[in-house]
Amino acid sequence: MTPLHEQEALTKLIDRIGSTHAGKRLEMQAHYSALLLGGHHIHVHMEEFPAIAWLLKTSLKATGLWPRAVRNSTNYRLVEHEVPLPHLPEAFDGFRILHLSDLHIEGMIDKGQALQAVLPTLQYDMCVLTGDFRFRTYGSYDKTLRLMEKLVNTIHAPFGVTGVLGNHDWLEMVPGLEQAGIRMLLNETQSLEKGTEAIWLLGLDDVHYYETGDLEKAVGAAPTDAVRILLVHSPEIIPEAFTAGMDLYLCGHSHGGQICLPGGKPIITHCRCARSYKAGPWQHESMRGYTSRGVGTSLFPIRLFCQPEIIIHTLRKAPMEFETVRTDTHVAFNKNQFLKFPEQCPASSSS
């Protein structure tokens, strides 16, 4: 887009979501960037402190774990997850949702090439992206948009691709993401229809840092008797979502810890919620949920005892007591052609 077209697209977006929502988002983005550029730290996140990042990298190299940790960053695990929904329309029984979260795509060691090779080999009806498209939290996002467009071109989903913003993403990215083929929901809804039957997606803006997600607005735009699937970046409004009548809550943000202890126990997740909600499948009362461990990484392109996830949720018309089936497999492809070991990796400023 030219600068003029970008400004026109942003103006249309502000008209669409409302000046109050947009104004708060844009003001906080500007304030956040100014503070970071001025050398101030906003959260107690380890990636905001260069000394800690240096210590982590030095320690992993000294112990010989750095090469393995880098390889792990594209050692994708395919998770097949069945979700029982008692009042799911018959037409959607077996509906498959590809779930990708926290791509941080320009921070990937191969810039998404391995992922592009895998996605066309999978079978799914639609794709949802639960935020954090870019690696850094401020500055230019042009590379992010170029890489996302390449990735979306490899996603073959009859019901399309739908996404929400995360705390790394800026509002100004939305027109470019939509031009790339992603339907972005900002406290908005989308109906998925098969004949006369439908289910609904509700997508919120970031609830972690910007706190511009408006669940009440989104809930008011979808039928209360329909199956409603909530897309939100982080697992931090689970009780509110249950109270609002959501059937399924899909999110990410935590990276599952990214750097974990043996057994997958996370050290840091940056989530304001119970540990049981920070990674993998969970249930809150009658609401099912899944917190993705993410596809990408932050700080450095490394993972330990926490594989990146490609998840396919299969919706089932079944009672809540139905025993869900979850299978994990390693994605088989030749990663060597994509793998490079970065000596200088840009650190992001938020998880």
C-alpha positions in Angstrom: 0.0 0.0 0.0 1.1 3.6 -0.6 1.1 5.9 2.4 -2.1 7.5 1.1 -3.8 4.2 0.7 -2.7 3.2 4.2 -4.1 6.3 5.7 -7.4 5.8 3.9 -7.6 2.2 5.0 -6.9 3.2 8.6 -9.6 5.9 8.5 -12.1 3.2 7.3 -11.0 0.9 10.0 -11.6 3.6 12.7 -15.1 4.2 11.3 -15.7 0.5 11.5 -14.6 -0.2 15.1 -15.4 3.2 16.6 -13.2 6.2 17.5 -13.2 5.4 21.2 -11.7 1.9 20.7 -9.3 3.1 18.0 -8.3 6.2 19.9 -7.4 4.2 23.1 -5.4 1.7 21.0 -3.4 4.3 19.0 -2.7 6.4 22.1 -1.4 3.5 24.1 0.7 2.3 21.1 2.3 5.7 20.8 3.0 6.0 24.5 4.4 2.5 24.7 6.8 3.1 21.8 8.0 6.4 23.2 8.8 4.8 26.5 10.7 1.9 25.0 12.6 4.2 22.7 13.5 6.3 25.7 15.0 3.3 27.4 12.2 2.8 30.0 10.8 -0.7 30.9 7.1 -1.1 31.3 6.6 -4.6 32.5 8.9 -7.0 34.5 9.4 -9.2 31.5 12.9 -10.7 31.1 13.1 -9.8 27.4 12.9 -6.1 28.3 16.3 -6.4 30.0 19.2 -6.9 27.7 21.4 -8.3 30.5 19.0 -11.1 31.1 18.8 -11.9 27.4 22.6 -12.0 27.2 22.8 -14.2 30.3 20.3 -16.7 28.8 22.0 -16.9 25.5 25.5 -17.2 27.1 24.3 -20.0 29.5 22.7 -22.0 26.6 25.9 -21.7 24.6 28.1 -22.6 27.5 26.0 -25.8 28.2 25.9 -26.7 24.5 22.1 -26.4 24.4 21.9 -23.4 22.0 22.0 -25.4 18.7 19.3 -27.9 20.1 17.1 -25.0 21.3 17.3 -23.3 17.9 16.4 -26.6 16.1 13.5 -27.0 18.5 12.0 -23.7 17.3 10.8 -25.3 14.1 10.3 -28.9 15.4 6.5 -28.6 15.1 4.1 -30.8 16.8 0.7 -31.5 15.2 -2.0 -31.7 17.9 -5.4 -33.2 17.0 -7.9 -32.1 19.6 -11.6 -33.1 19.6 -14.1 -30.7 21.2 -17.5 -32.0 22.3 -20.3 -29.4 21.9 -23.8 -30.7 22.9 -25.8 -28.2 20.8 -23.5 -28.2 17.8 -25.5 -28.2 14.5 -25.4 -31.5 12.8 -23.9 -29.9 9.7 -20.8 -28.9 11.7 -20.1 -32.3 13.3 -16.5 -33.0 12.3 -15.7 -29.4 11.4 -12.0 -28.9 11.6 -10.3 -25.7 12.7 -6.6 -25.1 12.1 -5.3 -23.0 15.0 -2.1 -21.1 14.8 -1.0 -18.6 17.4 2.0 -16.4 18.2 3.7 -16.7 14.9 6.2 -13.8 15.5 6.9 -14.6 11.9 9.9 -12.4 11.1 11.6 -13.8 14.1 11.5 -17.4 12.8 14.8 -18.8 11.8 13.5 -19.7 8.3 10.9 -16.8 8.1 8.1 -19.4 7.9 9.3 -21.6 5.1 9.0 -24.9 7.0 5.5 -23.9 8.1 4.5 -23.1 4.5 5.7 -26.5 3.5 3.6 -28.2 6.2 0.2 -26.4 6.1 -0.9 -27.5 2.6 -0.5 -31.2 3.6 -3.1 -30.9 6.4 -6.9 -31.2 6.1 -9.1 -28.5 7.8 -12.1 -26.4 7.0 -11.0 -23.1 8.3 -8.0 -21.4 10.0 -7.9 -19.1 13.1 -4.9 -17.0 14.1 -4.9 -15.9 17.7 -2.6 -12.9 17.6 1.1 -11.8 17.8 1.9 -11.9 14.1 5.1 -9.9 14.5 8.3 -10.4 16.5 8.8 -7.0 18.0 6.3 -4.8 19.8 7.1 -1.5 18.1 8.6 -0.2 14.9 8.1 -1.2 11.3 5.8 -4.1 10.5 6.3 -4.2 6.7 8.3 -7.4 6.8 5.7 -9.0 9.0 2.9 -8.3 6.5 5.0 -9.6 3.5 5.7 -12.8 5.3 2.1 -13.2 6.5 0.9 -12.9 2.9 3.2 -15.7 1.8 2.0 -17.9 4.7 -1.7 -17.2 4.0 -1.2 -18.3 0.4 -0.4 -21.8 1.6 -3.5 -22.1 3.8 -6.3 -23.8 1.9 -9.4 -23.4 4.0 -12.9 -23.4 2.4 -14.2 -21.2 5.3 -11.2 -18.9 5.1 -8.8 -17.5 7.6 -9.9 -15.4 10.6 -7.6 -13.6 13.1 -7.4 -11.3 16.1 -4.6 -9.0 17.3 -2.2 -9.7 20.1 -0.1 -7.4 22.3 2.8 -7.4 19.7 0.5 -6.2 17.0 -0.6 -2.7 16.0 -4.0 -1.5 14.9 -2.3 -0.1 11.7 -1.4 -3.7 10.7 -5.1 -4.7 10.2 -5.6 -3.3 6.7 -2.4 -5.1 5.5 -3.4 -8.4 7.2 -6.9 -8.2 5.6 -5.3 -7.5 2.2 -3.2 -10.6 2.8 -6.5 -12.6 3.1 -7.1 -12.7 6.9 -10.5 -11.6 8.1 -9.6 -9.6 11.3 -12.1 -9.4 14.1 -11.8 -6.5 16.6 -14.6 -7.0 19.1 -16.6 -8.3 16.1 -18.4 -11.5 15.0 -18.5 -13.8 12.0 -21.1 -16.4 11.2 -20.0 -19.7 9.6 -22.9 -21.1 7.6 -23.8 -24.5 6.1 -27.2 -24.4 4.5 -29.6 -23.1 7.1 -27.3 -23.9 10.1 -24.6 -21.7 11.5 -22.0 -21.3 14.3 -20.4 -18.0 15.3 -16.9 -16.7 15.9 -16.4 -13.8 18.2 -13.0 -12.1 18.0 -11.6 -9.6 20.6 -8.8 -7.1 20.5 -5.9 -7.6 22.9 -6.9 -8.1 26.5 -3.4 -8.5 27.9 -1.6 -5.2 27.5 -3.8 -2.8 25.5 -7.0 -4.1 27.2 -9.1 -2.9 24.3 -11.0 -6.2 24.0 -14.7 -5.7 24.5 -16.5 -9.0 25.2 -19.8 -7.4 25.8 -19.9 -5.7 22.4 -19.0 -8.9 20.6 -21.5 -11.0 22.6 -24.3 -8.5 21.7 -23.7 -9.2 18.0 -24.2 -13.0 18.1 -27.3 -15.1 18.8 -27.3 -16.4 22.3 -28.7 -19.8 21.3 -25.9 -20.5 18.8 -22.6 -22.3 19.3 -20.1 -19.4 20.0 -16.4 -19.8 19.7 -14.3 -17.0 21.2 -10.9 -16.0 19.6 -8.8 -13.9 22.0 -5.0 -13.6 22.3 -4.6 -14.6 25.9 -6.3 -16.8 28.5 -7.0 -13.9 30.8 -10.8 -13.5 30.6 -11.8 -17.1 31.1 -14.4 -16.5 33.9 -15.9 -13.6 32.0 -16.2 -15.6 28.8 -17.9 -18.5 30.6 -20.4 -16.1 32.2 -21.1 -14.6 28.8 -22.0 -18.1 27.5 -19.0 -19.0 25.3 -18.8 -22.6 24.2 -15.1 -22.7 23.2 -12.3 -20.4 24.0 -9.2 -20.4 21.7 -6.1 -18.4 22.6 -2.3 -18.4 22.9 0.2 -15.8 24.2 1.9 -17.9 26.8 4.1 -19.9 24.4 3.6 -22.7 26.9 6.6 -21.1 28.6 8.9 -21.5 25.6 11.8 -22.3 27.9 10.6 -25.0 30.2 11.9 -27.4 32.8 12.0 -31.1 31.9 8.5 -32.4 31.7 7.3 -29.1 30.1 6.9 -27.2 33.3 7.0 -23.5 32.3 9.3 -21.0 34.1 7.6 -17.8 32.9 4.3 -17.4 30.9 3.3 -13.7 31.4 -0.4 -14.7 31.9 -2.7 -13.5 34.6 -4.5 -16.7 35.1 -4.3 -20.1 36.8 -1.5 -22.4 35.7 -3.9 -25.0 34.4 -5.1 -22.5 31.7 -1.7 -21.5 30.5 -1.0 -24.3 27.9 -3.0 -27.0 26.2 -6.6 -28.1 26.6 -8.7 -27.1 29.6 -12.3 -26.8 30.8 -13.8 -24.1 32.9 -17.3 -25.2 34.1 -19.0 -26.1 30.8 -16.8 -24.1 28.6 -14.0 -25.9 26.7 -10.7 -24.1 25.9 -7.3 -24.5 24.4 -4.2 -22.3 25.0 -1.8 -22.8 22.2 1.9 -23.1 23.0 2.5 -21.1 19.8 4.1 -21.6 16.5 6.8 -18.9 16.8 9.0 -17.5 19.6 9.9 -14.3 21.4 13.2 -13.0 22.7 15.2 -15.6 20.7 14.2 -18.3 18.2 14.7 -21.0 20.8 12.6 -23.6 22.7 13.4 -26.1 25.4 11.0 -28.9 26.5 8.2 -27.0 24.8 7.6 -27.8 21.1 5.8 -25.3 18.9 2.2 -26.4 18.1 0.1 -26.7 15.0 -3.4 -27.5 16.4 -6.5 -28.9 14.6 -9.7 -28.7 16.7 -12.4 -31.1 15.5 -15.9 -30.1 16.6 -18.1 -33.0 17.7 -21.8 -33.0 18.5 -21.5 -34.8 21.7 -22.3 -34.4 25.4 -19.8 -32.6 27.6 -19.0 -35.9 29.3 -17.7 -37.2 26.0 -14.1 -38.2 26.4 -12.0 -36.0 24.2 -9.3 -37.4 22.0 -6.0 -35.6 21.7 -3.2 -37.0 19.6 0.2 -35.5 19.2 2.5 -36.3 16.2 5.7 -34.8 15.0 5.4 -33.0 11.7 7.5 -34.9 9.2 9.5 -32.7 6.7 13.1 -32.0 5.9 14.0 -29.0 8.1 17.7 -28.9 7.3 17.2 -26.9 4.1 15.6 -24.1 6.2 17.8 -24.2 9.3 20.3 -21.5 10.1 21.9 -20.9 13.5 21.6 -17.2 14.3 24.5 -15.6 16.2 22.7 -12.2 16.5 19.0 -12.5 17.1 16.9 -9.4 17.8 15.2 -9.5 21.1 11.5 -8.5 21.4 10.2 -6.4 24.2 7.2 -8.3 25.3 5.9 -11.9 25.3 
